[in-house]
Structures are given as C-alpha cells and as structure tokens.
Amino acid sequence: MPKNLNFLLSFLLLLGLFTSTGFPQTSGAPIKVRVVTATPSRAFTEVIYGARVEPRDRIDIRAPLTGVVEDFFIKEGDSVKMGTVLFTMRRDVTGRSFQAVEVKADAEGRVAAVHLRRGESISEGGRVITLIDDSSLKIVILVSDRDISEIKVSDRCDLLNGATPLRTQGRISRIALEPDYTTGLFEVELAIPKNPEVWIGRFLRVKIKKNLFEGIVVESSHLSRRYGKIYLQVIKENGTMELREVVTGRVYGQRTALLSGIKAGEQYIVWSERRLNDGEPVEIIR
C-alpha cells in the first residue's frame, strides 16, 4: 500500500476519536454527582466591640440660687415623677430671712446620687442631685474609621455575654459625625430595651455586621481556577456538566460571593465520582 495512502488512513482513524470541539468523545454511563441548588442568601463579616451598659440619660438637678439646702424629700434609689419635690433651700444672706424654695424634678427617673447633706451651702448652678432615666438602656462604643462607614442608624446588633449571645438585640440610635481626633474613634450609641438580661454597669460585647452581601454564595472549595479565570461546574438542562466562568466578589470565611455567572435555581456540582470534562453527561444522586 502506498505510503501516502497509509498516512491518510491513519489520519482519518485518529480524527474519528475526537469530536468537532477537540475533546475526546465520552461513552458509557453518566458520571454520578451530588449537587446544590443556587439559592440567594445573606453573607457578612463581623466585628466586635465592648462597653458597659448605661442608663438612657442622666439629669443633674442644680441649685436655683446661692444658699443652704434646708431639707431633702428623697433618697438614693427612689423613683420620682415629674413635679416631685426633691429638696428645699433658702437663700443665705447675713441679716436677712428668705422663704424656703422648693426644687422639683423636671423629668422622671431614679435618684442616682445626692451630692450634699442637709444644711450644706451651695452656689447657684451647683449640682445637688443626679437622676437617671432607666426606662431604657444604652451602650456607647468607640468604632474605628475602618468600620464606621459600614454601619448606619437603625442597624440591629447582637449582644454577647462573653461568647454567649443574649436574646436581646441593640439598635444603633446615634453615630457621631466626627471622631475623637486624638484616638480617631467614632462614638456610636446603641439603644437597648429594658429587660432582665441587661442591667446598668454590665459589660457586654457588641457584634456588628458589615460588608453585607445578598445573593449567591458558594463554598470556596467548589470553585476551580484555570488560566487566570474562576469556574463552577453547573448542570445544564440536557443533563451534562458545563464548566462555567463566574465572577467572584468578597470572601466570607470559607464561602465566596458570586457576582455573576449563575442564577438562582440552577444546580452546581459539589462532588463527583471522578474528574469531569466539560460536556460530559451526569447522574444526580442524593
């Protein structure tokens, strides 16, 4: 047989082993795989700050005049209502007698401290009593400039006693517009509903969620990198595997956010009995 004819027959035989796409033809039973359905979810990173619980507000009751505190009608720990008479004082001027003046509460609260005793003198504007409004509580944390842009007023934050989360959450009620320029930290206030889990002075940790992503998030181990691109093995409608390029976003621990490349409801492979080639038929097992 002429050499040219031998070469032509060999070439045709070799050509028959390949498909038009250049990949070896597959034969036999479909390859068994396990899959996950792409479902939108939320992902975020967490940062933790700590601080002590404080009352909602403090109100200092001050002397309306320079004189002597004549009598007190409350003691520390008492609850008072607006208009409650707290103490009386008399103007102290040598050789003259003045009528006692009643000083009333201008807010509701509890008496946290009485700063004077009966008969002590005080100047106008001096602090006599401190009330606290404990109808609700708050925590004030100092947040770094790295995290401040990721949070906003009304965000919910988890509260933890050590590593144990409380049932109660905090809500961000105020964010300082400027930092303390000495430390670079921003003051952030969280409102906390009054409840048995939280009390004034208790040290709690505040867990803040940031870098929030809502969309498809997959285990990073299910992605593959080839030639500088990232792929996911997706099941096509005809029951074959497609090695599909995806665009990734932020990494959240062991998971990666996908910005494009797969839609909700599509299935992707998380296990196969052997290495798959693009276009091979697969059989989904549970």
C-alpha positions as a Python dict, from the first residue, in 0.01 Angstrom:
ca = {
    (1, 'M'): (0, 0, 0),
    (2, 'P'): (144, 344, -94),
    (3, 'K'): (287, 541, 197),
    (4, 'N'): (57, 839, 127),
    (5, 'L'): (-249, 613, 150),
    (6, 'N'): (-126, 467, 480),
    (7, 'F'): (-82, 816, 620),
    (8, 'L'): (-431, 920, 507),
    (9, 'L'): (-595, 613, 666),
    (10, 'S'): (-408, 673, 993),
    (11, 'F'): (-514, 1038, 999),
    (12, 'L'): (-880, 951, 937),
    (13, 'L'): (-870, 692, 1217),
    (14, 'L'): (-722, 943, 1460),
    (15, 'L'): (-973, 1209, 1357),
    (16, 'G'): (-1259, 973, 1436),
    (17, 'L'): (-1152, 961, 1802),
    (18, 'F'): (-1221, 1330, 1858),
    (19, 'T'): (-1531, 1541, 1849),
    (20, 'S'): (-1559, 1860, 1649),
    (21, 'T'): (-1476, 2056, 1967),
    (22, 'G'): (-1143, 1884, 2009),
    (23, 'F'): (-1234, 1687, 2327),
    (24, 'P'): (-1226, 1307, 2340),
    (25, 'Q'): (-1567, 1151, 2290),
    (26, 'T'): (-1723, 1014, 2606),
    (27, 'S'): (-1902, 687, 2631),
    (28, 'G'): (-2057, 468, 2896),
    (29, 'A'): (-2283, 551, 3188),
    (30, 'P'): (-2326, 910, 3313),
    (31, 'I'): (-2095, 1010, 3597),
    (32, 'K'): (-2256, 1019, 3940),
    (33, 'V'): (-2255, 1362, 4106),
    (34, 'R'): (-2404, 1545, 4402),
    (35, 'V'): (-2536, 1894, 4351),
    (36, 'V'): (-2656, 2203, 4536),
    (37, 'T'): (-2922, 2440, 4409),
    (38, 'A'): (-2804, 2802, 4390),
    (39, 'T'): (-3017, 2995, 4639),
    (40, 'P'): (-2985, 3364, 4734),
    (41, 'S'): (-2864, 3417, 5089),
    (42, 'R'): (-2701, 3680, 5310),
    (43, 'A'): (-2334, 3696, 5394),
    (44, 'F'): (-2145, 3942, 5611),
    (45, 'T'): (-1835, 3987, 5819),
    (46, 'E'): (-1847, 4062, 6192),
    (47, 'V'): (-1655, 4296, 6417),
    (48, 'I'): (-1688, 4304, 6796),
    (49, 'Y'): (-1663, 4596, 7037),
    (50, 'G'): (-1717, 4603, 7412),
    (51, 'A'): (-1861, 4853, 7662),
    (52, 'R'): (-2070, 4878, 7978),
    (53, 'V'): (-2444, 4931, 7987),
    (54, 'E'): (-2556, 5282, 8082),
    (55, 'P'): (-2893, 5442, 8160),
    (56, 'R'): (-3073, 5614, 7875),
    (57, 'D'): (-3000, 5959, 8023),
    (58, 'R'): (-2862, 6142, 8326),
    (59, 'I'): (-3025, 6459, 8459),
    (60, 'D'): (-2846, 6686, 8703),
    (61, 'I'): (-3073, 6886, 8934),
    (62, 'R'): (-2893, 7209, 9019),
    (63, 'A'): (-2935, 7480, 9281),
    (64, 'P'): (-3157, 7765, 9153),
    (65, 'L'): (-2984, 8013, 9386),
    (66, 'T'): (-2690, 8054, 9620),
    (67, 'G'): (-2792, 7936, 9966),
    (68, 'V'): (-2831, 7647, 10207),
    (69, 'V'): (-3003, 7313, 10141),
    (70, 'E'): (-3270, 7303, 10409),
    (71, 'D'): (-3425, 6958, 10363),
    (72, 'F'): (-3439, 6658, 10128),
    (73, 'F'): (-3755, 6463, 10048),
    (74, 'I'): (-3592, 6178, 9856),
    (75, 'K'): (-3302, 5939, 9896),
    (76, 'E'): (-3079, 5749, 9657),
    (77, 'G'): (-3265, 5476, 9470),
    (78, 'D'): (-3607, 5646, 9489),
    (79, 'S'): (-3817, 5673, 9174),
    (80, 'V'): (-3953, 6020, 9110),
    (81, 'K'): (-4205, 6165, 8870),
    (82, 'M'): (-4201, 6500, 8702),
    (83, 'G'): (-4302, 6766, 8955),
    (84, 'T'): (-4195, 6567, 9261),
    (85, 'V'): (-4045, 6795, 9529),
    (86, 'L'): (-3683, 6687, 9571),
    (87, 'F'): (-3545, 6936, 9824),
    (88, 'T'): (-3587, 7284, 9963),
    (89, 'M'): (-3324, 7553, 10001),
    (90, 'R'): (-3308, 7900, 10146),
    (91, 'R'): (-3113, 8199, 10024),
    (92, 'D'): (-2821, 8269, 10258),
    (93, 'V'): (-2776, 8642, 10316),
    (94, 'T'): (-2649, 8767, 10651),
    (95, 'G'): (-2908, 8965, 10843),
    (96, 'R'): (-3198, 8878, 10613),
    (97, 'S'): (-3453, 8597, 10616),
    (98, 'F'): (-3595, 8442, 10298),
    (99, 'Q'): (-3873, 8194, 10236),
    (100, 'A'): (-3763, 7837, 10151),
    (101, 'V'): (-3773, 7749, 9780),
    (102, 'E'): (-3896, 7408, 9665),
    (103, 'V'): (-3693, 7241, 9389),
    (104, 'K'): (-3893, 6991, 9182),
    (105, 'A'): (-3798, 6720, 8935),
    (106, 'D'): (-3827, 6831, 8574),
    (107, 'A'): (-3808, 6472, 8444),
    (108, 'E'): (-3898, 6119, 8552),
    (109, 'G'): (-3625, 5889, 8676),
    (110, 'R'): (-3448, 5738, 8972),
    (111, 'V'): (-3225, 5917, 9219),
    (112, 'A'): (-2872, 5801, 9138),
    (113, 'A'): (-2683, 6034, 9371),
    (114, 'V'): (-2739, 6307, 9632),
    (115, 'H'): (-2430, 6524, 9633),
    (116, 'L'): (-2496, 6729, 9952),
    (117, 'R'): (-2621, 6691, 10307),
    (118, 'R'): (-2882, 6896, 10490),
    (119, 'G'): (-2750, 7235, 10596),
    (120, 'E'): (-2470, 7249, 10338),
    (121, 'S'): (-2420, 7562, 10136),
    (122, 'I'): (-2404, 7565, 9758),
    (123, 'S'): (-2366, 7827, 9486),
    (124, 'E'): (-2626, 7891, 9221),
    (125, 'G'): (-2596, 7630, 8946),
    (126, 'G'): (-2420, 7378, 9166),
    (127, 'R'): (-2517, 7012, 9128),
    (128, 'V'): (-2737, 6882, 9410),
    (129, 'I'): (-2898, 6561, 9279),
    (130, 'T'): (-2842, 6334, 8978),
    (131, 'L'): (-3138, 6147, 8832),
    (132, 'I'): (-3109, 5867, 8580),
    (133, 'D'): (-3369, 5777, 8319),
    (134, 'D'): (-3358, 5398, 8315),
    (135, 'S'): (-3679, 5348, 8117),
    (136, 'S'): (-3441, 5206, 7855),
    (137, 'L'): (-3068, 5147, 7843),
    (138, 'K'): (-2780, 5217, 7609),
    (139, 'I'): (-2425, 5117, 7524),
    (140, 'V'): (-2175, 5363, 7383),
    (141, 'I'): (-1895, 5203, 7181),
    (142, 'L'): (-1595, 5361, 7009),
    (143, 'V'): (-1574, 5245, 6646),
    (144, 'S'): (-1269, 5264, 6421),
    (145, 'D'): (-1266, 5458, 6094),
    (146, 'R'): (-1223, 5123, 5916),
    (147, 'D'): (-1570, 5009, 6028),
    (148, 'I'): (-1772, 5330, 6068),
    (149, 'S'): (-1871, 5359, 5701),
    (150, 'E'): (-2026, 5011, 5708),
    (151, 'I'): (-2287, 5084, 5976),
    (152, 'K'): (-2590, 5312, 5991),
    (153, 'V'): (-2856, 5431, 6230),
    (154, 'S'): (-3127, 5166, 6294),
    (155, 'D'): (-2891, 4873, 6227),
    (156, 'R'): (-2951, 4583, 6465),
    (157, 'C'): (-2653, 4448, 6661),
    (158, 'D'): (-2616, 4126, 6857),
    (159, 'L'): (-2523, 4149, 7225),
    (160, 'L'): (-2299, 3887, 7386),
    (161, 'N'): (-2203, 3798, 7740),
    (162, 'G'): (-1855, 3667, 7665),
    (163, 'A'): (-1918, 3431, 7373),
    (164, 'T'): (-2282, 3368, 7463),
    (165, 'P'): (-2538, 3570, 7264),
    (166, 'L'): (-2827, 3729, 7453),
    (167, 'R'): (-3185, 3708, 7332),
    (168, 'T'): (-3194, 4088, 7334),
    (169, 'Q'): (-3051, 4295, 7049),
    (170, 'G'): (-2931, 4653, 7040),
    (171, 'R'): (-3023, 4912, 6777),
    (172, 'I'): (-2786, 5185, 6664),
    (173, 'S'): (-2951, 5514, 6762),
    (174, 'R'): (-2671, 5766, 6704),
    (175, 'I'): (-2343, 5786, 6515),
    (176, 'A'): (-2106, 6075, 6577),
    (177, 'L'): (-2034, 6282, 6268),
    (178, 'E'): (-1677, 6341, 6381),
    (179, 'P'): (-1427, 6118, 6557),
    (180, 'D'): (-1226, 6198, 6862),
    (181, 'Y'): (-929, 6337, 6673),
    (182, 'T'): (-690, 6217, 6942),
    (183, 'T'): (-789, 5850, 6910),
    (184, 'G'): (-953, 5852, 6565),
    (185, 'L'): (-1253, 5666, 6706),
    (186, 'F'): (-1621, 5747, 6642),
    (187, 'E'): (-1876, 5736, 6924),
    (188, 'V'): (-2169, 5508, 6837),
    (189, 'E'): (-2470, 5472, 7067),
    (190, 'L'): (-2695, 5167, 7081),
    (191, 'A'): (-3042, 5171, 7236),
    (192, 'I'): (-3133, 4859, 7435),
    (193, 'P'): (-3482, 4776, 7565),
    (194, 'K'): (-3501, 4730, 7941),
    (195, 'N'): (-3508, 4361, 8028),
    (196, 'P'): (-3373, 4113, 8288),
    (197, 'E'): (-3073, 4019, 8071),
    (198, 'V'): (-2928, 4369, 8074),
    (199, 'W'): (-2859, 4598, 8367),
    (200, 'I'): (-2669, 4919, 8430),
    (201, 'G'): (-2298, 4858, 8458),
    (202, 'R'): (-2294, 4514, 8294),
    (203, 'F'): (-2009, 4467, 8047),
    (204, 'L'): (-2129, 4333, 7712),
    (205, 'R'): (-1976, 4270, 7374),
    (206, 'V'): (-2145, 4419, 7068),
    (207, 'K'): (-2131, 4227, 6740),
    (208, 'I'): (-2169, 4449, 6434),
    (209, 'K'): (-2237, 4305, 6088),
    (210, 'K'): (-2069, 4474, 5793),
    (211, 'N'): (-1986, 4408, 5425),
    (212, 'L'): (-2340, 4277, 5379),
    (213, 'F'): (-2399, 4079, 5057),
    (214, 'E'): (-2731, 3940, 4937),
    (215, 'G'): (-2707, 3692, 4651),
    (216, 'I'): (-2550, 3358, 4559),
    (217, 'V'): (-2277, 3247, 4799),
    (218, 'V'): (-2092, 2915, 4750),
    (219, 'E'): (-1830, 2718, 4936),
    (220, 'S'): (-1493, 2834, 4804),
    (221, 'S'): (-1380, 2470, 4765),
    (222, 'H'): (-1641, 2420, 4490),
    (223, 'L'): (-1474, 2678, 4266),
    (224, 'S'): (-1182, 2599, 4037),
    (225, 'R'): (-925, 2832, 3887),
    (226, 'R'): (-790, 2776, 3537),
    (227, 'Y'): (-584, 3006, 3321),
    (228, 'G'): (-650, 3303, 3550),
    (229, 'K'): (-1027, 3257, 3549),
    (230, 'I'): (-1267, 3105, 3802),
    (231, 'Y'): (-1519, 2835, 3715),
    (232, 'L'): (-1810, 2648, 3869),
    (233, 'Q'): (-1939, 2311, 3745),
    (234, 'V'): (-2303, 2380, 3652),
    (235, 'I'): (-2564, 2124, 3542),
    (236, 'K'): (-2721, 2210, 3206),
    (237, 'E'): (-3082, 2129, 3113),
    (238, 'N'): (-2968, 1839, 2894),
    (239, 'G'): (-2805, 1668, 3192),
    (240, 'T'): (-2445, 1748, 3110),
    (241, 'M'): (-2184, 1943, 3305),
    (242, 'E'): (-2084, 2289, 3191),
    (243, 'L'): (-1761, 2436, 3323),
    (244, 'R'): (-1896, 2790, 3357),
    (245, 'E'): (-1693, 3100, 3426),
    (246, 'V'): (-1816, 3305, 3722),
    (247, 'V'): (-1728, 3647, 3864),
    (248, 'T'): (-1648, 3637, 4233),
    (249, 'G'): (-1683, 3904, 4500),
    (250, 'R'): (-1583, 3920, 4865),
    (251, 'V'): (-1471, 3610, 5053),
    (252, 'Y'): (-1657, 3539, 5378),
    (253, 'G'): (-1454, 3284, 5571),
    (254, 'Q'): (-1489, 2957, 5375),
    (255, 'R'): (-1751, 3099, 5135),
    (256, 'T'): (-1729, 3325, 4831),
    (257, 'A'): (-1991, 3563, 4692),
    (258, 'L'): (-2071, 3526, 4321),
    (259, 'L'): (-2148, 3848, 4135),
    (260, 'S'): (-2244, 3680, 3806),
    (261, 'G'): (-2225, 3353, 3617),
    (262, 'I'): (-2503, 3155, 3785),
    (263, 'K'): (-2870, 3224, 3852),
    (264, 'A'): (-3090, 3126, 4143),
    (265, 'G'): (-3243, 2783, 4083),
    (266, 'E'): (-2953, 2645, 3879),
    (267, 'Q'): (-2766, 2344, 4017),
    (268, 'Y'): (-2391, 2313, 4056),
    (269, 'I'): (-2176, 2011, 4136),
    (270, 'V'): (-2024, 1971, 4481),
    (271, 'W'): (-1900, 1610, 4441),
    (272, 'S'): (-1836, 1368, 4154),
    (273, 'E'): (-1713, 1009, 4144),
    (274, 'R'): (-1429, 1112, 3915),
    (275, 'R'): (-1289, 1415, 3739),
    (276, 'L'): (-1535, 1564, 3492),
    (277, 'N'): (-1477, 1708, 3148),
    (278, 'D'): (-1686, 1988, 3004),
    (279, 'G'): (-1997, 1849, 2834),
    (280, 'E'): (-1997, 1506, 3000),
    (281, 'P'): (-2334, 1356, 3100),
    (282, 'V'): (-2400, 1326, 3472),
    (283, 'E'): (-2642, 1147, 3702),
    (284, 'I'): (-2753, 1333, 4015),
    (285, 'I'): (-2757, 1119, 4329),
    (286, 'R'): (-2881, 1213, 4677),
}
